[in-house]
Every structure is written in structure tokens, then in C-alpha cells.
Amino acid sequence: METDWCAVAPLDYRDIQLDVELPFELAPNILFDRSPDWFEEETLAESMSSHQLRDLQNAEFALLYRFKANSLEDADPQ
């Protein structure tokens, strides 16, 4: 059964001046938005290096790609 998934690319830009309302849809299913709250979850930290975790926690914004999949092993969406 397909469920909702989200691929996230954290963006560490400090001095960004926003003149757009967030989330901003860049393309179908691709959003520019504030970093999701679930970035702070402990389960994410268990699978990351300290460098990756620091970058993730410092990211105020992110690119998000939302898609449906059956599991993590599914092929990447087109």
C-alpha cells in the first residue's frame, strides 16, 4: 500500500530575504519551505554522523519533494 514520503534537502542560508509566502511550490510536488519539525526527532540522529546532524539542525530552510511509495526500497519517482 502506498504511503506519503518526503525527500528533504536542507539549506543552510542565514541571510535570506523572503518576499514569498512559504511553502513556495517550485514545481509539482517540490516545495521551498522552512525545515520540517521532524528534523529534530531522535531517530534521525541515530543514522547520521555528527557533521550531518549539525548541518541538519542549522538548516532553517529546505527543499522538499513529496511522493507516494510502498517502501523505502521503491524506485525513485519520475
C-alpha positions in Angstrom: 0.0 0.0 0.0 1.4 3.4 -1.0 2.0 6.0 1.7 3.3 9.6 1.7 7.0 10.1 1.7 9.2 13.2 1.6 12.8 13.6 0.4 14.4 16.6 2.1 17.4 18.7 1.1 18.4 21.0 4.0 19.5 24.5 3.0 21.8 26.5 5.4 21.2 30.1 4.2 21.4 32.6 7.0 20.8 36.0 5.3 17.9 35.0 3.1 15.4 37.8 2.4 12.0 36.2 1.7 9.4 38.0 -0.4 7.4 34.9 -0.9 4.9 33.1 1.2 6.0 29.7 2.4 5.7 27.0 1.4 6.5 28.0 -2.1 5.9 25.5 -4.8 8.9 25.4 -7.2 7.5 22.6 -9.4 4.9 19.9 -8.9 5.5 18.2 -5.6 8.7 20.3 -4.9 8.5 22.9 -2.2 10.8 25.5 -0.7 9.8 25.8 2.9 11.1 26.1 6.5 12.8 22.9 7.7 10.3 20.4 9.0 9.8 20.0 12.7 10.6 16.3 12.5 14.2 17.2 11.7 14.6 17.3 15.5 13.5 13.7 16.1 16.0 11.5 17.9 15.5 8.6 15.4 17.1 10.7 12.6 20.2 11.4 14.8 20.9 7.7 15.2 21.6 7.2 11.5 23.7 10.4 10.9 27.2 11.5 11.6 27.8 14.4 13.9 28.6 16.6 10.9 25.4 15.6 9.1 23.3 16.2 12.2 24.8 19.6 12.8 24.1 20.7 9.2 20.5 19.4 9.5 19.9 21.3 12.8 21.4 24.5 11.4 19.2 24.5 8.3 16.4 27.0 8.6 15.0 26.1 5.1 14.8 23.0 2.9 13.7 21.8 -0.4 11.0 19.1 0.0 9.9 16.6 -2.6 6.7 14.8 -1.7 5.8 11.5 -3.4 4.0 8.2 -2.8 5.8 4.9 -2.4 5.2 1.4 -1.0 8.5 1.3 0.9 12.0 2.8 1.2 13.2 0.3 -1.4 10.9 1.5 -4.2 12.4 3.0 -7.2 12.8 6.8 -7.2 9.7 8.6 -8.5 9.9 10.0 -12.0 
